[in-house]
Each structure stands twice: as C-alpha cells, then as structure tokens.
Amino acid sequence: MYAALVSRDAIAANDYNLNIPRYVDTFEVEATIDLPAVQHEIETLEGQLADVKTRMAAYLRELGLTG
C-alpha cells in the first residue's frame, strides 16, 4: 500500500508537490533467485519427465499404438 500521513510543513517543504514518490518509498526489492536450486529443480523435473515418457511409451506398445 502506498500511503503516508505527512504534515503540512512537509508538503510546504516540497513546494506543495503532492506526487506520491516525494512522501512514500515505492521501491520494491527484486527477489533473489537461487540459481543452483533452480538448476537442480529443472534437472529433477527433466528426469521425472523422461521416466513418464518411458512408461507412456511402454503403455502405448502394450496397446499396439506405437507408430
């Protein structure tokens, strides 16, 4: 939420400029990304996907649906 209660003196000190950034810090810190953890998660998911593809191919062969 971007709101602040400011005194009339503060408004006067800012030449009666009511732009929000003069009174409220709207800067948001960017989230840090743990690249090694993300890489590990990608590798894990790729391994799971390979397992699923292998099982799916086996099921399709059982059903005689392979190309």
C-alpha positions as CSV (number, residue, x, y, z in Angstrom):
1,M,0.0,0.0,0.0
2,Y,1.4,3.4,-0.9
3,A,0.1,5.9,1.5
4,A,1.6,8.2,4.1
5,L,0.4,10.8,6.6
6,V,2.5,13.9,6.1
7,S,2.5,17.2,7.9
8,R,1.6,20.5,6.2
9,D,5.2,21.5,6.8
10,A,6.5,18.5,4.8
11,I,4.1,19.4,1.9
12,A,5.3,23.1,2.0
13,A,8.9,21.9,2.1
14,N,8.2,20.1,-1.2
15,D,6.7,23.2,-2.8
16,Y,3.2,21.7,-2.4
17,N,4.0,18.9,-4.8
18,L,1.7,16.0,-4.0
19,N,3.5,13.4,-6.1
20,I,3.5,10.1,-4.1
21,P,7.2,9.3,-4.5
22,R,8.0,12.5,-2.6
23,Y,6.4,11.1,0.5
24,V,6.4,7.3,0.1
25,D,9.2,5.0,-1.0
26,T,7.6,2.8,-3.7
27,F,10.8,0.9,-4.4
28,E,10.4,-2.8,-4.2
29,V,13.5,-5.0,-3.8
30,E,13.7,-7.6,-6.5
31,A,13.6,-11.2,-5.3
32,T,16.9,-13.0,-5.4
33,I,17.0,-16.3,-7.3
34,D,18.9,-19.2,-6.1
35,L,20.3,-20.4,-9.4
36,P,21.8,-23.7,-8.2
37,A,18.5,-24.6,-6.6
38,V,16.5,-23.7,-9.8
39,Q,19.0,-25.7,-11.9
40,H,18.6,-28.7,-9.5
41,E,14.8,-28.5,-9.7
42,I,15.0,-28.3,-13.6
43,E,17.2,-31.4,-13.7
44,T,14.9,-33.3,-11.3
45,L,11.8,-32.4,-13.4
46,E,13.6,-33.4,-16.6
47,G,14.4,-36.8,-15.0
48,Q,10.8,-37.2,-14.0
49,L,9.6,-36.3,-17.4
50,A,12.0,-38.9,-19.0
51,D,10.6,-41.5,-16.7
52,V,7.0,-40.6,-17.6
53,K,7.8,-40.7,-21.3
54,T,9.4,-44.1,-20.9
55,R,6.3,-45.5,-19.1
56,M,4.0,-43.9,-21.6
57,A,5.8,-45.5,-24.5
58,A,5.6,-48.9,-22.8
59,Y,1.9,-48.5,-22.3
60,L,1.4,-47.5,-25.9
61,R,3.4,-50.5,-27.0
62,E,1.2,-52.8,-24.9
63,L,-1.9,-51.3,-26.6
64,G,-0.3,-51.6,-30.0
65,L,-0.5,-47.9,-30.6
66,T,3.1,-47.1,-31.4
67,G,4.0,-45.7,-34.8
